[in-house]
Amino acid sequence: MAAKIISFVNQKGGVGKTTTAVNLAAYLASHGQRILLIDLDPQGNASSGLGVQKPELGIYDVLMGDSSLTQAIQATDQENLSVLPATPDLAGATIELTDHPNKLKQVLGQLKEFDMVLIDAPPSLGALTINALTASNAIIIPLQAEYYALEGIAGMLDTVERIKQNLNPSLKTLGIVVTMFDTRTNLAQQVEQNVRQHFGDSVFWSVIPRNVKLSEAPSYGQTINKYAPISSGAGAYKRLAQEVMQRVQKL
């Protein structure tokens, strides 16, 4: 059976997108799911967050036909979790992929050995993100519990609709996950309430808190389940992984 492909997208940076992709990948792998995380963001934060430093080959080489998937995919120190890293060259792919929205989909058609492929898309609506959306069965939208959170999401959902009409009619929204939730502020609770009123069941029940351990873990090249398994951030991603698995079964 083909792997389910899920992209993490938000055109706004700093919303916990990469943190969510990396830590969700780790917890899904710990549940026995064979996971491939593709770092499609030229900044390469998902790669370094999994302990991959300065890879020789990455997703750019695969997209350009200079490497096979097998050559570029790397194992991590976690069972069932592999990564297809980003290299600095990936920034150039934005131009080279402009007229090829199906390139990533074609490349991933060769994948058979994973249950889920998670794609950390860049915080923009350029050619890389369009390739991710075209290749995906579903998307997860991390949404920061801050004042302007809902404003940015409208444009993104418009883009998703255009992709559905023109390139990928079966694309679904797996869910919206509220991130960086500060339990001490009324604003965060108000934002969560507004998001739930607006998007209903699309919003995951698991909410990701602001958590020092979540911020520290990437600097050690570790996921939260390794770095601080009993932190509030770890508990939140563990619960989110269970929700994601339930929803993926219905895709």
C-alpha positions in Angstrom: 0.0 0.0 0.0 1.3 3.5 -0.9 2.5 5.7 1.9 0.2 8.5 3.1 1.8 11.8 2.4 1.2 14.7 4.7 2.6 18.2 4.4 3.0 20.8 7.2 2.2 24.2 5.7 1.8 27.7 6.8 3.0 30.7 4.8 3.9 32.5 8.1 7.2 31.6 9.7 7.8 31.0 13.3 4.5 29.2 14.0 6.1 25.9 15.2 5.8 24.2 11.8 9.1 22.4 11.8 8.9 21.7 15.6 5.6 20.0 14.9 6.8 18.0 11.8 9.9 16.7 13.6 8.3 15.8 16.9 5.2 14.3 15.3 7.5 12.2 13.1 9.3 10.9 16.2 6.1 9.9 18.0 4.5 8.3 15.0 7.7 6.3 14.6 7.6 5.3 18.2 4.1 3.8 17.5 5.6 1.5 14.9 4.8 3.6 11.9 7.6 3.6 9.3 8.1 7.4 8.8 10.1 9.4 6.3 10.4 13.1 7.0 11.3 15.2 4.0 12.9 18.6 4.8 11.7 20.8 1.9 12.6 24.0 3.6 16.0 25.5 2.4 16.7 26.6 6.0 17.2 22.9 6.8 15.9 23.1 10.4 14.1 19.7 10.3 17.3 18.1 9.2 19.4 19.6 12.0 16.6 18.9 14.4 17.1 15.2 13.7 20.8 15.4 14.1 21.7 15.6 10.4 24.5 18.1 9.8 25.8 19.2 6.4 24.4 16.2 4.3 26.1 15.5 1.0 22.9 14.6 -0.7 19.3 15.7 -0.1 15.9 16.3 -1.6 17.3 18.8 -4.1 19.6 16.2 -5.7 16.6 13.8 -5.9 14.4 16.4 -7.5 17.1 17.3 -10.1 17.7 13.7 -11.0 21.2 13.7 -9.6 20.5 11.1 -6.8 18.1 8.3 -6.2 15.8 8.3 -3.1 17.8 5.4 -1.7 21.1 7.3 -1.9 19.7 10.5 -0.3 17.5 9.1 2.5 19.3 8.8 5.9 18.5 6.8 8.9 18.2 8.6 12.2 19.0 7.4 15.7 15.3 6.5 16.2 13.8 3.3 15.0 11.4 3.6 12.1 12.4 7.2 11.4 14.3 8.3 8.3 15.0 11.7 6.9 15.4 13.1 3.4 17.4 16.2 4.3 17.6 19.7 2.9 20.9 21.1 1.4 21.7 24.7 0.7 21.1 24.1 -3.0 17.4 23.7 -2.3 16.9 27.5 -2.3 17.6 27.4 -6.1 14.9 24.8 -6.7 12.3 27.5 -6.2 13.1 28.8 -9.7 13.8 25.4 -11.3 10.4 24.0 -10.1 8.3 26.9 -11.1 6.9 25.2 -14.2 7.0 21.7 -12.6 4.4 21.5 -9.8 4.3 17.7 -10.2 8.0 17.0 -9.8 7.9 15.9 -6.1 4.8 13.8 -6.7 6.6 11.9 -9.5 9.7 11.4 -7.4 7.7 10.1 -4.4 5.8 7.6 -6.6 8.8 5.3 -6.3 8.5 5.1 -2.5 7.1 1.8 -1.1 8.8 1.1 2.2 7.1 3.8 4.4 3.7 4.0 6.0 3.8 7.8 6.1 5.8 10.6 4.5 5.8 13.9 6.3 6.9 17.0 4.4 8.1 20.1 6.2 7.3 22.8 3.6 8.9 26.2 3.6 7.0 29.2 5.1 5.9 30.6 1.8 3.6 29.8 -1.1 6.3 29.3 -3.7 7.1 26.4 -6.0 8.4 24.1 -3.2 5.2 24.4 -1.2 3.1 24.0 -4.4 5.0 20.8 -5.1 4.4 19.6 -1.6 0.7 20.3 -1.8 0.4 18.6 -5.2 2.2 15.4 -3.9 0.2 15.2 -0.6 -2.9 13.3 0.5 -3.4 15.8 3.3 -2.0 18.8 5.1 -1.6 19.8 8.7 -1.6 23.5 9.5 0.2 24.7 12.6 -1.4 27.8 13.9 0.2 30.0 16.5 -2.0 31.1 19.4 -1.4 34.8 18.8 -3.4 37.8 17.6 -2.7 37.7 13.9 -3.0 33.9 13.6 -6.3 33.7 11.7 -5.4 36.4 9.2 -2.6 34.5 7.6 -4.5 31.3 7.3 -7.1 32.6 4.9 -4.7 33.1 2.0 -3.2 29.7 2.6 -6.6 28.0 2.5 -7.3 29.9 -0.8 -4.1 28.4 -2.2 -5.1 24.9 -1.0 -8.4 25.3 -2.9 -6.6 26.4 -6.1 -4.3 23.3 -5.8 -7.4 21.1 -5.4 -9.1 22.6 -8.5 -6.1 22.5 -10.7 -3.5 19.9 -9.5 -4.6 17.6 -6.7 -8.4 17.2 -6.4 -8.1 14.7 -3.5 -6.1 17.0 -1.2 -7.6 17.1 2.3 -6.9 19.1 5.4 -6.1 16.6 8.1 -6.3 19.2 10.8 -5.2 22.5 12.3 -3.0 22.3 15.4 -2.8 25.2 17.8 0.9 25.8 18.7 2.9 28.0 21.1 -0.1 28.1 23.5 0.7 30.2 26.6 -1.7 29.0 29.3 -1.1 32.2 31.3 -2.7 34.6 28.8 -6.3 35.3 28.1 -5.3 36.1 24.5 -4.1 32.5 23.8 -7.3 31.1 25.1 -9.3 33.6 23.1 -7.4 32.7 19.9 -8.0 28.9 20.5 -11.7 29.6 21.1 -11.9 31.6 17.8 -10.1 28.9 15.8 -12.4 26.2 17.2 -15.5 28.3 16.4 -14.3 29.1 12.9 -12.9 25.6 11.9 -14.8 23.2 14.2 -13.7 19.6 14.0 -10.8 20.4 11.7 -8.9 21.6 14.8 -7.0 18.9 16.7 -7.9 18.6 20.4 -4.2 18.4 21.3 -2.8 21.9 21.9 1.0 22.4 21.8 2.2 24.6 24.7 5.0 27.1 24.8 7.7 25.0 26.4 11.4 25.7 27.1 12.3 22.1 26.4 10.7 22.2 23.0 12.9 25.2 22.1 16.1 23.6 23.5 15.8 20.2 21.9 16.8 21.1 18.3 20.0 22.7 19.4 21.0 19.2 20.6 19.8 17.6 17.4 17.2 15.7 19.3 13.4 15.3 19.2 11.4 16.0 22.4 10.7 12.3 23.1 14.5 11.8 23.5 15.5 15.2 25.0 12.7 15.7 27.6 10.2 12.8 27.4 8.3 13.9 30.5 7.9 17.6 29.6 4.6 19.2 28.8 5.7 19.6 25.1 6.4 15.8 24.9 3.0 15.0 26.3 1.3 17.3 23.8 3.0 15.8 20.8 2.4 12.3 22.0 -1.3 13.0 22.2 -1.2 14.7 18.8 0.4 11.6 17.2 -2.5 9.5 18.4 -5.0 11.9 16.9 -3.1 12.0 13.7 -3.1 8.2 13.4 -6.8 8.1 13.9 -7.4 10.7 11.2 -4.9 9.2 8.7 -6.9 5.9 8.8 -9.9 7.7 7.3 -7.9 9.2 4.4 
